[in-house]
């Protein structure tokens, strides 16, 4: 305090205060400049931060928009695919239901998965009554042991047999219905499914029975009088009613041969069932072809004369032996001669030549 009073008394106090004020003013000015610099730096930093935040926001907005657009496209594509799948399923079901054949789809284990409307009508079961039940419930198409695919003959995606004829399905009421069975393979990710098509052939079987009965009746009614005619002609040719002129005897022989041919044709009609089943037997006897060809020529003379055509038969003197059925060979030769006679111009000759 004494030193301060001495300095004030000496007049240096004012200088000190001026210097102090100047120093404080400079410090204040310097601090103000620093504050301004800090403020400007803060504002610049805030502007940069705002720019970064806006950029980040803009980027996030764009990303969000891209994500939403992608999600919308994905959902739209999924919706379109689901719609198409639903339409395809409805279309397939409509096709299945509109098919006149009964169709049953089996899964790899051989149990029923889907049936169409025709199948329910044919079998008498509801659409879901046979679901997950073995196909043997209605028809046996896979006998034996082992896996279903092995028993049905499905190997490496290929069926050994795709068509089964004259089978029977079991109706719900216990009766059996005759059907033809067609098999197909439907390849899906869950495994090879079998498509079983059942065609009702009951009406066809009924018509075949009626036809067979009619043929049997007609054939029997024709064969009886023809047999009598053949017998009578044989008696005439043998001279029972007296000696016949050569020309009359020739005509009687032709009539007898043609009558016998009609009997053979009737017998062939009766053999139709055996032909269709592959059980028709052909004779394998040693025969001389010369009498067969002579009979064919004699039997065709009447047809040839009515068409203005002549028949020339060239038959060798030595026997020509074969192993065969004389009646069938005669039938074939006669048919060939008949065709040749019908297409030949008048006054022409049809040649039948037998050679080794």
Secondary structure, 3 states (H helix, E strand, C coil): CHHHHHHHHCCCHHHHHHHHHHHHHHHHHHHHHHHHHHHHHHHHHHHHHHHHHHHHHHHHHHHHHHHHHHHHHHHHHHHHHHHHHHHHHHHHHHHHHHCCCEEEEECCCCEEEEECHHHHHHHCCCCCCCCCCEHHHCCCCCCCCCCHHHHHCEECCEECCCEEEEEEEECCCCCEEEEEEEEEEEEECCEEEEEEEEEECHHHHHHHHHHHHHHHHHHHHHHHHHHHHHHHHHHHHCCCCCCCCHHHHHHHHHHHHHHHHHHHHHHHHHCHHHHHCCCCCCCCEEEEHHHHHHHHHHHHHHHHHHCCCEEEEEECCCCCEEEECHHHHHHHHHHHHHHHHHHCCCCCEEEEEECC
